[in-house]
């Protein structure tokens, strides 16, 4: 068969897109949409030598502005491109596709991703050839330049407004309303609350006393409506709101811009003497924490995968006592319980577990073997296990902190156990350490990126009592294993977010994440959970998943698309 045979020539599938900003005249026999289509059809026929063929589908947006991508025909067009049905989009002019340069760049990204191009009939623009792609690159450069210019203009404008003592935008401070010209005017309903807070704070034991009194009075934040028509605010005043008020100098009549105090063009609610008195009280009550003493900070997580914050002092026991506390962020309301763990007992347990691991020749040998060392190197490291264990007793607080940051990149505490994930590479470094100088975490290069992290389990019954560890335990349905409600809620949330993303494909990831009050990375990780193997998702719903499966491993651990690899990594065999 000859190469000129039409069967072997690839047909270029062309879709014609038309748009008209208003609905006026659309009911006429000859309207703007039909005129655009006729011109585009003639152009496609002229490209018969390139084997172009018009698709029978119509993509007409009548009565839709070019300033937005929320158009039904354009949405169908993008969906068909993603499904591989279209090779070239043909338009009468570029502004029929979009009038926004940023939207244009977004569309060209979609076209490039799926191997499609577009042609403007009445303009010399065709991304299917080299000249069209050159023009595209120039436009991309100007798009980036436009975004940077817009950012610079906004930043300079806000700086100029602050230097003049004007409010630079955003939500007004509690007790103020935004007036015309960037000035703040007093909110007569809530300004007395601010004055009362600054007057009472130096005379009470803490912020919590003020919050309880405000809630008795029924005080709340100001209710307001966004541009999208969503109502916000109107919530009871919390301790965080009170602390924000007490450290904001706007109430004394000043802005702080890059460390410089600027007199604001608004009426102050308090005097400078009241402000200074409140700041002195804040500094006197500020608890200075010792990160070298609380050596599990930044390492420890609870069973929900939440990072446990700086050890805190829990009042009400007659003496100061340190605790590790799990934050409530990211957990559904039914399971938003605070996790408190006795810091002293937990730290003693963690040190004991590491020391016992270092003297256990069988466990230690299994970890060292994973590094692929020679037999004589392995023997030398194993002989130093007991010495390495004894050296931990000689370390002070900062030394233990440095050791755990290197040796234990992650720890998890549950109601029944403490899990320590040991870095095998750092373990070999610690075993070979001669004890001279400081042992710190190595600057790991590409040669050590494949270190395996090993799990050490220690019983934690003495640490997690009813009083110190408040963890909700859901009842287990009969006939199944141990369902974890937070894992099930995560799967449901992942499915909802995937449907939300698919329904808003014309919007950027940052916009979608902001609407859902998530970070772009966290939104992507939740959507990724939809691609878990079906048997893994079924096991989570039934409660038959491995006991050590956590939210952290699902969201932040490696999750390949291959289902068999997922089963191996997540412990499903």
N, C-alpha and C positions, 0 to 999 in steps of 0.2 A: 504494500500500500504506500503511495507517495506521501511525502510530508505535507503536500498542499491539499490533501484530502480534508474537506470541511469537518469530517468526524473527529479528526485529531486536533483541530483548532479549538482552543478554549474560548467559550462564549463569555463575554464580559456583561454581567447582569447590571442593568442601570435602573435606578429608582428616581423618579422625578418628584421633587418636593416644591410645593408652592405655598405662599402665605400672603394674607392681606390683613392689615392692621384693624380695619373696621368691617362691620357687617353690611355697611351701606353698599347697595348695588349687587350683592351676591345672588339675588333672585333673578337678575337679568340674564338673557340668553347668552350674551357675550360679556363676561366679567373679567376682572383682573386675573383670577385663578386660571380660567381657561386660556387667556392670552399667554400667560407664563408657560402653561403646559404645551401650547402649540409651538412656541419658540424652542422649548427644550426637546420636543419630539423631533423637530426638524434637525436639531443639532445631532441627536443620536443617529438619525438616518444618514447624516453626512459622515459619520464615523463607522460606516459599514465595513470599510477596509480594515478596521481594527476589531471587527467582529463584535461590535456593541449591539446589545439587544435590550429593548425596554421591557421592564416587568409589568404585569397587568395590575399591580396593586397601586392604589391612589393614596398619596400622602398630602392632603390639603388641609391647611389650617386657616379657616376663614374667621376673621374677627379676633385674632390673637396678636398681641404686641411682640415685637422682636427683642424686647428688653429682658425677656425671661425665657427659660427653657421649659417651663411648665405648659406644654402644648400637647394635646392628645396625639395628633398625627406625628409630631416629632418624636414623642415617646415610643410610638409603634415603630417608627423608622429606626431608632437606636436599638430597640429590642430585636428587630430583624437583622440588623448588622451583627449584633452579638451572636445570633443563631446562624450566621454564615450564609444568609440568603441574598445579600447585596454586595456588589463589588464597587460600584461607583454611584455617588449621589450627584444628580444634575439639578442645578438651580439657575434661575434667571439672573439674579445678582446675589452677591455675597450677603447683602443685608436682608434678603429673604430668609436666609438660614438663621442669622442672628445679627443684632445690632450692637451687642456687647463684645468687646475684644476679649475679655476674660472668658466669657461663655464660648467664644470661638476657639480659644486655646483648649478649653475643656473638651469640645467636640472633636477637635483634631487629635487629641490624645486617644479618644475612643476609636477613631478611624484607624489610627496607626496601630493600636493594639490588636485589632481584628483584621488588618490587612486590607482595609477599604480606602477609597479616596473620594474626592468630590471635585466637580467642575462648575465654574461660573460661566454661563454661555456668553454673556455680553461683556465679560471682563477677561483679561488675559491671565486666567488663574486656573491651573489644572495640576492637582497634586499627584497625578499619575505619571508626570514626567519630571525631569531634574529641575527645570526652571520653576515649576510650581512649588517644588519642595524648597528651593532656595528662597522664594518669597515667603513661604511658611516660616522658615527659620528666622528671617528678618522680623516678621511679625511677632514671633515668640520672644525675640530679644526686646522688642519694644513693649511687649506685654509685661515682661519682668521689670523693665525700666519704669513703666507706669505704676506697677504695684509698689516699688520702692519709693517713687516720688510721692504717692498718696500717703504712705506710711510716714515719710519725712514731714510732709505738710501737717498731718495730724499731730505728730510729736512736737513740732515747732509751735503750732498753735496752742497746744496745752501748756507748754513751757511759758509762752508769752502771757497766757491768761493767769498762770500761777504767780508770775513776777508782778503782775498788776493787782494781785490780791483777789482774783476772781475764781469762782468754782470752775474746774476744768471738765466737768461732765461726769456721767455715771449717776449712781444713786446718791441722793443728798444725805449728809450725816443725820443721824437720829436727832430730832428736835428742830430740823430746818426743812424748808421747802425751797425749790429752785424758782427764782423770779427771772424776769427778762434781763438779758444782757449778762448772764452768768453770775449774777449776785444771789446770795442766799438770804431768805427772809425767815423770820422766826415762826415755827409751828406752835401756835398758841396752845394746842392741846397737849403736846409732848415736851415742850421746853421746860415746864416745871419739873418733869421727871428728871431731866438732866441736872438741873440745879439741886434737886434733892439728893441725887446720887453723889455729887461732889461734896455736898455738905455732910452727908452721913458716912461716907466711906472711911475717912480717918478715924471715926469713932466706933466702928464695929469690928468684929473679929475677921470678917472676910466677905467676899463677893456673894457667897451663897445666902447670907443673911439678907442682903438687899434683894436678891432674886425672889426669895420666899415672900417678902413683904410686897413686892411689885405684883406677884401672882395673886396674892390675896386681894389686891386692889383691882385686879382684872386688866392690868396694863398690857398692851400688845404693840407690835411694830405697825408702821403705817401700811395700809393696803393700797396697792397701785396696780395698774393694768399695763401690760406690755403692748408693743405695736401690733403683735399678733392677736391681741384680744384676750390674753391669758391673765387671770388675776393672780397676783403674788402678794406676799406679806400677810399681815393680820395674825401673825403667830405670837404666842406668849413670849415675853422677853426672857432670854436665856442668859446664863453666866457669860457666854462668849460675847453677846451683845453688850453687856455691862462692861466687860473688860475693854472692848473696842472703844466704848464711849470714854472711859477713864484715861485712855492713853492718846486721845485725839486732841491736839492743841487748837483745833478750830473753835472750840467752845470758849477759849480764852481770847479769841480774836486773831489767831495766827495760822498761817500755812507753813509747812516745812517742805522746802524744795531743794533737793540735793544738799541737805545739811544746813541750809540757810533759812532762818526764820523771817517770814515776810508777813507784814500786817495785812489781814484780810479785810475786804470791803463788806463786812457784815457785822451786825450788832453782836457782841459777845454775850454769852449766857452766864459766865462766871468771871471773877476777877483773876488777875495773875497770881495773887496770893493763894486763892483757893486751888488753882491749878498746881502750884508748887507744893502745897500741902498734900494734895492727893498723890503726886508723883513720889514724894518722900515716903508716904505710907505704902505705895506699891513696891518700892525698892526694899523697904524693911521687911516685907512679907514674902519677897521672892525667894524661893528655895533654890539654893545652889546645889546642883547635882554633881556627883562625881562619876564620870563615865568609866574611869578605871576601876571603880569599885563594883559598879553594875556591869559586869563583863559580858553578860548575855544580851545587852541592848544592841539592836540591829541584827541579831542572829535569831532570836527566839520568835516563834510563831505559835498561834493556837491551832486547834483542830480545824477551824474554819479557813485556815490559810491567812489569817490576819496577823500583821506584824504587832508584836507586843511592845508597847512604848516604854519610855524611860521609867525605871522603878519609882514608885510614888509612895508617899507616906499616907497610910490610911488612918484617919482619926477615929476616936471612940474606944480605943483599947487601953487608955491610960498611959501608953508610952508609944514612942515612934516605932513604926515597923515598916520595912520596905516590901513593896509588892511589884510584880510585873502585871501589867494590865493590857488586855486585848481591846483594840478599838472596835467600834461598832460599824464602821464604814463597810458597805458592800453586802450586808446580810439582810435578809428579809425581816419584816417587823416581827413575825412570829418567833424569830430566833435571835433577836437583838439583845442578848444577855451579855453583861460585862464579865469577862474572864479575869479573875484575880488569882495570882499564884504567889505564895510566900517566897520572896526573893532569896532569903538566906538558905532555906531548905533546898530550893531548886538549884542554887549555885553549888552547894555542897554535893548534891546528887550528881550534877553534871561533871564536876571534877573527879568524883569517885568513879564514875562510869568510864571516863577517859583513862584514868590510872589503871583500872582493872583491864581495860582493853589492851593497854601497852604491855602488861605482864602475861596476857593470854597468848601463848605461842601459836596456837592453832588459828585463832582469829587474826592475829598479826601477820602470820605467814600468808593467809588468804588475801589480805589487803596488799601486801608487798608484791605478791606474785602477779598482780594485775598490771604492774608497771613494766613487765617484760625485761627484768634485769637478769644478769648472769647468776649462776648458782653461788659463786663465792661472794658476790655483792649481797645477795639475799641473806646468806649466813651471817655476814658481818652486821647487817641491820637488825636481824632477829636477836643477836646477842646483846644489842644495846637497848632492848625494850625496858628492862628493869631499871637501868640507869636513867632513861628518859622519864620513867614514872617517878623516880625519886627526885628528879630535878624540879618537878612541879611543886613539891613541898617547899622548895627554896625560893620560889618566885614570889614577888610582891604583887600588889594589885595591878599595876600597869603591865607587868610581865605576863600575868595570866590573861589579861585582856588582849594583848598582842598575840598570844599563843592561840586563843580561841578564835580570833578573827581569821587567823591563817588556817588552823587545823579543822575548824568546824564552821563551814560556810553557812550552815543552816541547822536549826534545832526546832523541834516541834513538841509541844506538850499537850497531852490529852488527859482525860479523867483517869486513865489507868496506866499511862506510860510516858516516858520521855524518849524521844527519838533524836539521835545525834547523827548527822551526815558528815562523815569523815572524808577529807580530801586525801587520796592516796599519795599524790605527789608531795603535798605539804607534810604528810606523815613521814615519807622517806627523808625529807629535808630535816625534820625534827630529830629523827633517829640518828642521822649522821652529824648533827650539830655537836660541836665540841664544848659548848657551854660558855664560850668566850663572847662577850658583847651582847647585843640584843637579838632575840629571835623574832623576826618580823615576816610578814607575808611577802613572798617573792613576786617580782614583776614578771608575770608569766607571759611567755611569748607563744608563738604558734606551735612550738615543739611540744607544748604541754597542754594543748587544748583538748586532748582526748582522755584526760585523767578521769577515772571512774570514782564516783562518790559512793562511799560505803555506808550502810545503815547500821547503827548500834542502838539496841533497844534496852532501856533500863526501866524497872518498875518505879512508878511515881505515886504509890498509894499514900505515902507519908506526906506528900506535898499537896495533893489535891483533895482536901477535905470539903465538907459541905459549906463551911463558912468561908473558905478562901477561894474556892473554885466554883463559880456559879455558871454551870454549863447546862443548857436545856437538853433533856433526853426525851426524844419522841418515842411514843409507844410503838412497839414492833408488831405489825399485823401478823395474824396467825398464818402459818404456812409459808412464810418467806423468811429471808435472812434479817439483816440489820440495815434498813434503809436510812440513809443520811439525808435529812430534809434539805440541807443546804446544797448538796450535790444535785438533788432533783430540781430544786428551784433554779440552779445554774443552767441545767438543760432547758428548762422552760424559758428562762430569760434569753438563752442563746437562740432558741427558735423564734421568739418574738422579735429579737433584734435582726435576725436574718430577713424575716418578712418585712420589717421596717426599712432595711437597706434596699431590698429589691423594689419596694414601692416608691423609693425616692432616689432612683439612680441618676437623676439629673442634678443632684446636690453633692457637694464635696463631703469627704469623710469627716473633716473637721466640723462642718455644720451639723452633720447627723450626730456626731458624738456630743457636741455641745447641747443639742436639744435633749439628749438622753442623760445629760449630766455625767458623762463619762469622758475619759481621755481617748484620743484616736487609737492609741495602741491597745487600750483595754477593750474598746469596741471591737477591734479586729480579732482579739483573742477570744472574745465571747462568740463571735460569728464562726470562728474556726472550730468550735466545739460541735457544730452541726455535722461535721464530717468525721465524727467518731464512728467506729464500726458499729453496726446495728446490735450485735450481741453485747458490746460494751455498754451501750445506752440502755439495753434491756436489763442488764445486770445491775446498773445503778438504780433503775426504777424499782427492781425487785429487792434490792438490798443484798445481792449476792456478790458484790464487788469485793476486791481484796481489802483487807482491813487497813492497809497503809495508803489507800488511794485518797488523796486530799485535793482540795480546791486548787492549791498551788501547783500540783503536778498537772492538772488539767488546763489551767490558764497560762502558766508560765514555763512549764516543762516542754521538752521537745515533743512535737506531735506530727509525725510524718503522715502523708496521705495513704500510705500502704497500711491496710488493716492488720496484717500479720505483725508488722513492726510495732503498731500501736499496742497490740496485745502483749508483746514482749516487754515494751517499755513500761506499761502501766501495771504489769504483774498479773496478766490474765493467762499466762502460759502460752 
